[in-house]
């Protein structure tokens, strides 16, 4: 667990991410991360857009299920 402090930046409130958190999220200045609301009022930070991740998983399932068909269509 990492404790983050909320700070005021002009008219905004924000948190400063420690280096180890930035490294784990593979993020940095100017990059985006997403805050996802999970079950039981939990929140998760992720570098991947949630809708993209869901579509990507589905595409991987289809590619695994029909590799020969996709290979033939790619010709």
N, C-alpha and C positions, 0 to 999 in steps of 0.2 A: 504494500500500500504506500502511496505517495501522497503526502498532504500538500495541498496547493493553497496559496493565499490569494484572496480576491483583492485587486488593487484598482484604484481609480486612474484612468488615462484620459485626461480631458473630461469630456462628458460621458465617457464610456467606463464600464467596469470590465476587468479582464483578469486573466491568470497568467502568470509566467511559468512556462514549462521548463523544468530542469533538463539538463543535457541528456540524462539517461532516458527520460520520457520522450524527448524529441527523437533520439536515436531509435527507440523502439517503434515509434509511430512513423519513422522514416519521413520526417517533416522538417521544415525550417522556415526561414523568413519568406513570406509571400506565398507559401504553399497552404492548401486548405486541409482541414481535418473536419470530421463530422461528429456531432454529438447526437447519439441515438438514444431514444427513450426505450428502455427495456421493461420487462415485467416488474411488478412490485416497486414502482417508482425509482428503479435503478437507471443510471445513465452510463453510456459507454462512448469513449472516443475511438474513432477509427479513421485511417487515412483513405479508406475506400468508400465511395458513395454507396449507400445501402441498396438502392434500386439497381445499380450496375452490378453489384456483387451477386444479387439474386439472379439476374439475367445471365451472368457469366457462369454460375453454377449449372443452370439449366442447359446452356449451350454445351458445357463439358459433358453433361449426361447424354445429350443427343449425339455428340461426336463419338462418345464411347460406344453407344448403342448401334450406330450406323456408319462405321468407318469406311467400309467398301463403297457404299452409296455416295458418301461425300467425296471420296477419292475420284469416283467416276464423274461426278458433277463438276469437279475442279478441272477436268481436262478440257 
